Amino acid sequence: MVTININGPVTNSQISVDASGSVNFPGWPPEGAVDVGFTGTQRGMTRRQQLRLEGLVTPWAVGRAHHGDCVGADKQFHSIMRRLGWWMVGHLPLDDRKRAFCDFDEMEEPQAYDVRNEAIVHSVAVMFATPAQEREQRRSGTWMTIRRAWACQRARRAIDERLILCIIWLDGGLMLSDGALNVRVAGVP
């Protein structure tokens, strides 16, 4: 059974989830090639997070995928997107100690973690996040980037632009948000 919780101004006809967990959300999936960003834990994604991410992006037109080149989830994201043929953009950190050293098509100048994470958010139309916890954490780069995406959503709404944030939970469940509408879908069995 698929569970869906909606918070925001929407009618039932705007949101639906099929038996496989595919979501119909206003503006989802994006049309045409799009820039997507990614943030995730250095411990890596669970198998369910990986399967959900791949299932979401596989039917999309290939675009550009941005990430911070960290060990763990960034490296897994890179492998998935590269296998699907995406153009890879690296937003490198100043500190190399936790770099994955992925093969990028394009690399941005190294920056401090917080500056780099904000640059990723501001470069994309869709931001994926795979946190290791379901509750917001104060001392977490993944959660810091999620907070930056929420702030960016508010700023973009003021000028009629959208940033869709897709948080994929440990169990493969997800939350889609555009700053006005939040939809949460239960995990995959």
C-alpha positions in Angstrom: 0.0 0.0 0.0 1.3 3.5 -0.9 0.8 6.2 1.8 0.7 9.8 0.8 0.5 12.9 3.0 -0.1 16.3 1.4 0.5 19.7 3.1 -0.3 22.7 0.9 -2.8 24.3 -1.4 -3.6 21.4 -3.8 -6.5 19.4 -5.1 -6.6 15.6 -5.2 -6.4 15.6 -9.0 -2.9 17.3 -8.8 -1.3 14.6 -6.8 -1.3 10.9 -7.3 1.0 7.9 -6.7 0.8 4.7 -8.6 1.4 1.2 -7.2 5.2 1.4 -7.9 5.5 4.6 -6.0 5.8 6.9 -9.0 4.6 10.4 -8.0 2.5 12.8 -10.0 3.3 16.2 -8.5 2.9 19.7 -10.1 6.1 20.2 -12.2 7.3 16.6 -11.5 9.0 15.1 -13.3 10.6 18.2 -14.9 10.2 18.5 -18.7 13.3 18.5 -20.9 16.9 18.5 -19.8 17.4 19.9 -16.3 20.1 20.6 -13.9 19.9 18.5 -10.7 21.9 18.8 -7.5 22.7 16.2 -4.9 23.7 16.1 -1.2 24.0 13.0 0.9 25.8 11.5 3.9 29.5 10.5 3.7 28.3 7.1 5.0 26.6 6.5 1.7 23.0 5.8 0.7 21.0 2.8 1.6 20.1 0.4 -1.1 16.5 1.7 -1.0 17.6 5.3 -1.4 19.7 4.3 -4.4 16.9 2.4 -6.0 14.4 5.3 -5.4 16.8 7.8 -6.9 17.6 5.7 -9.9 13.9 5.0 -10.5 13.1 8.7 -10.3 15.7 10.0 -12.8 15.9 7.1 -15.3 13.0 8.3 -17.5 14.1 11.9 -17.5 15.9 13.6 -20.4 19.6 13.6 -19.6 20.8 16.9 -18.2 23.6 18.1 -15.9 24.1 16.6 -12.4 25.9 18.7 -9.7 27.5 17.4 -6.5 30.2 18.1 -4.0 32.6 15.2 -4.7 32.4 13.7 -1.2 33.0 10.1 -0.3 29.9 8.0 0.3 26.6 9.2 -1.2 28.1 11.7 -3.6 30.2 9.0 -5.2 27.1 6.6 -5.4 25.1 9.4 -7.0 27.9 10.1 -9.5 28.0 6.4 -10.5 24.2 6.2 -11.0 24.0 9.4 -13.0 27.2 8.7 -15.1 25.7 5.3 -16.0 22.6 7.0 -17.2 24.6 9.4 -19.4 24.4 12.6 -17.4 26.9 15.5 -17.7 28.7 15.6 -14.4 29.5 18.9 -12.7 31.8 18.9 -9.6 31.6 21.5 -6.9 34.9 20.8 -5.2 35.7 21.5 -1.5 38.8 23.3 -0.4 39.6 20.3 1.9 40.5 17.2 0.0 40.4 14.7 2.9 36.9 13.5 2.2 36.9 13.9 -1.6 35.8 11.0 -3.8 37.9 12.3 -6.8 35.1 11.4 -9.3 35.6 11.9 -13.0 33.8 15.2 -13.9 32.9 16.7 -17.3 33.1 20.1 -15.7 34.6 21.3 -12.3 33.9 24.5 -10.3 36.7 26.1 -8.4 37.2 24.7 -4.9 35.2 26.4 -2.1 34.6 26.1 1.6 31.9 23.5 2.3 29.1 25.9 3.1 29.8 28.1 0.1 30.1 25.1 -2.2 26.8 23.6 -0.9 25.0 26.9 -1.5 26.4 27.1 -5.0 25.0 23.7 -5.8 21.6 24.7 -4.6 21.6 27.9 -6.7 22.8 26.0 -9.8 19.9 23.6 -10.1 16.1 23.2 -10.7 15.8 20.0 -8.7 17.8 19.2 -5.5 18.0 15.6 -4.3 19.0 14.9 -0.6 19.6 11.5 1.0 20.1 12.2 4.7 21.1 9.5 7.2 18.4 10.8 9.7 14.8 11.7 9.4 15.1 14.5 11.9 16.9 17.7 11.1 20.5 17.7 12.4 22.4 20.9 13.3 25.9 19.6 12.6 25.4 17.9 9.3 26.5 19.0 5.8 23.5 17.2 4.3 21.0 19.0 6.5 22.8 22.3 6.1 22.3 21.9 2.3 18.6 21.0 2.8 18.2 24.2 4.9 19.8 26.2 2.1 17.4 24.6 -0.4 14.4 25.6 1.7 15.7 29.2 1.9 16.3 29.2 -1.8 12.7 28.0 -2.4 11.3 31.0 -0.5 13.5 33.4 -2.5 12.7 31.8 -5.9 8.9 31.9 -5.1 9.2 35.6 -4.7 10.3 35.9 -8.3 8.1 33.1 -9.7 10.8 30.5 -10.1 10.8 27.0 -8.6 13.3 24.8 -6.9 12.0 21.3 -6.2 13.6 19.6 -3.3 13.3 15.8 -3.2 14.4 14.2 0.1 14.8 10.4 -0.1 14.6 8.8 3.3 16.5 5.7 4.4 13.6 3.4 3.6 13.2 4.8 0.1 10.2 7.0 1.1 10.4 10.5 -0.2 9.3 14.1 0.4 8.8 16.4 -2.6 8.6 20.1 -1.8 8.5 23.3 -3.9 8.3 25.7 -1.0 4.5 25.9 -1.1 3.5 22.3 -1.4 5.0 19.3 0.5 4.2 15.7 -0.4 5.4 12.7 1.5 5.3 9.2 0.0 6.0 6.1 2.1 9.0 3.9 1.6 9.4 1.1 -0.9 9.0 -2.5 0.3 
